[in-house]
């Protein structure tokens, strides 16, 4: 059994992989880090524990402490120049966030071809991966929820209340929601067009994250929705790099 842990900007998510499928998926907010051992009480001893952590030292310490009862030392993923068939062209590969790196590894393991990997969480990250595994670079955008909150917090006459998407919104909540969706999808679709025009034909968008379902219907590029893409990438790393 492989315990995969994704410590993100707002919450920690974990999953238990039995070699064929995930038998458990759960999460807690970062404010509940001290309760992590209690959340994990019913988990049998895993053979491997593998972590992507962008939440900082406090989250890392909490995960390692919660793992101590099993006597299994967790493996902390860091981005590399090469791993699991991905070659990074980032200027400083080790400065790429582990969540971004792991998401690309997960996407390439699941889908063939030229890929634009989109993870729609607190931030929306966008990555170009060629059919032969080259990571060309990517974008970081404010996440869907962050766009909402920034307007509600920064403009006295606007509200962060969520509306519904409309081509021509006729209420302020609908205007904000539609603007956040249009801004994100337009940026990603333009990124896909640039990718295609440079010879990386017919890219697919692989989209994951908490806001993926809000965005997916409005992309113009063919889209594949993958739940917990980072979990998939962590499993790939565990199978290829941590095999006994």
N, C-alpha and C positions, 0 to 999 in steps of 0.2 A: 504493500500500500504506500502511495506517495501522498504526503500532505503538502499541498501547494498553498502559498500565502501571498496575497497581493495587498501590500500596505500602501494605500493611496493618500490623496490629499485630505480626504474627509472621513474615510472608513478603512477598516481592515476586512478583507474578504478571504475566505479559505475554502478549499475543496479537498475531498479525499478521492483519489483515483485508484481503482482496484486492478488496473492493467488493461481494462476494456472500456470502462465508463466511470463517470463520477457518481459515487454513492452518497455524497454529501456536498452541499453548498450552503454556506452561511456567512454572516458578517456581523460586525459591531462597529459603532462609531468610535472615532479616535478618543473621544472623551471617556470611553469605557475600557481603556487599555488595561487598567488594574484588574479588571474582571476576566481577562483573557483565559487564565487557568481554569476558571469555572466553566467558561464556554466550551472548553476542550476536554472536560472531565469524562465524557462518554466516548471519546475517540480512542480506539485501540492503538497500540504502539505502531506507528508507521515505520516502514523500512527506510524512507528518505523524507526529509523536510527541505523544501526549496522555496526561497523567498525572493520576491521583488519588493524593494522598499524605497519609496520616495517620500516617506513621512518623517524621516529623521531619526536621530539617535534614540529618542525615547521609545519610539515604536519598535526599533530593532532590539533594544534591551528587553522590552516586554515580551516579544516573541521568543527570544532566546531563553528567558526565564520560564515561560510557560512550557517550553520544550524539554526542560531539564528532567522531568519525571520519567521520560522515556529513555533517557540515555542516548539520544540520537542528536548529533550536532547538526544544526541547520546549515544549509549552503546558501549563501547570500549572492545573488546574481549581480554582476556588473557588466555593463556593455563592453564589447571587445571589438577588435578590428575584424575578426572572423569567428563565426560560431554557427553551427547547425545549418550550414549552407548559405548563410548571409555574409556578404562582405560589405563592411561599412566604409563609405567614402566621407564620413564626417571628419572635419578638420582635426578634432581630438576625440577619437572614438570613445575613450573612457569617460568623457564628460556628457555623453548622451544619457538621458534618464533610463534606468533599468526597465521601467514599465514600457517605454517606447520600443526599446530593443526586443523585449520579450514578446510584445504584440506582433512585431514583424515576423519573428520566428514562428509564432503560432499561426499567423496568416499563411505563410509560405508552406507550412506543413499540411494545411487543409485545402488550399486552392492553388491551382497551377496558373501560370501566365504572368503578365504584367499586372502589378497590384498597387493600388493606393489604399493604404491601411489607415483607417480613421477610428480613433478611440474618443468617444464623446463623453467625457467626464467633467470634472471641475474645470479643466481646460479641454479643448478639442485639439488633438494632435493628428497630423496628416503626414504620411510618409510614402515616398515613391520607391518601390522595389521592383526591379526588372525581372523578367522571366528566368534569368540565370542567376538571380540572387544578389544583385548589387543594390545596396541602399544608397540612392543618389542624394537624399536630403529630405527635408520636410518643413512643416509649418507648426506653430503653436498659436492657437486662437483662444480668446476667452470662451469658456464653455457656455452652453445654452442658459443654464441657471444663472451663471455669473453675469451674462448680459442683462437678464431680467433684473437682478439685484442692483446692478450698477445704475440702471435708469431710475429705479425706485428710490435709491439712496441719493442720487446726484441731481435729481430734478424735482422740485417741490410739487409740480402739478402732474407728475407722472406717477403711475402705480406699478409695483412689481407683480400685481395680480395676473395670473396666467389667463390668457384668452385662447382663442382657436385660430388656426391658420385660415387666412382668406386672401384671395388675389387682390381685393380692394377693401381693406378693413374699414369698418364703420364704427369702431369703438376703440378707446385707448388700449385696453388690455389686448384686443385682437391685433392692433397695430404693433405693439411691442413684441408679441409672440411671433407674428408674421415676419417682422423685421429681423428677429434673432434667427429664425429658420432660414430666411432668404439670404442673409449675410453669410451664414455658415455654409449653406449649400452652394451658393455662388462661388465662394472662395475655393471650395473643394472641386467643383466642376471645372473651374478655370485651371486649377492645378492639374486635373486629369487631361484637359485639352493640351496644355503645355507638354505634358509627359508623352501624349500620343504624337504630337507634332514633331517631337524630337526622335521619332522612330520606334517608340515603345507602344506598339499598336494595340488598340482595343483593351485598354486597362479596365479592370474591375475594381469597384470600391468594396473593400471588406470593412464593415462597420460594426463596432461594438461599443459598450459603455452604457451608462444609465440613461443618456438622452438619445441613444441610437434610434429607438422606435419613433421619436418625434421627428427626426431628420430624414430617415430612410425613404419615406414616400416622395420626397421632394428633390432628390438627386436626379439629374438628367443622365448620369452615367450608370450602367448596369451595376447592381448592388447585391452583395451577399451579407446577410446579418448573421453574426456569430456571437452567441452568448459567451461571456467570460473568456474573451480571446487571450487574455494574459494567462489564465489557467492553462490553456492549450499550449502556449509557448513554454511555460514552466515545465509541463510534462515532457515536452520534446527535449528540453535541456537535461532534465533528470534522466531520460532514457538514453541519450547519446553521450553526455559528458560525465554522468555519475554512475554509470552501469558498473556493477561489481566485476 
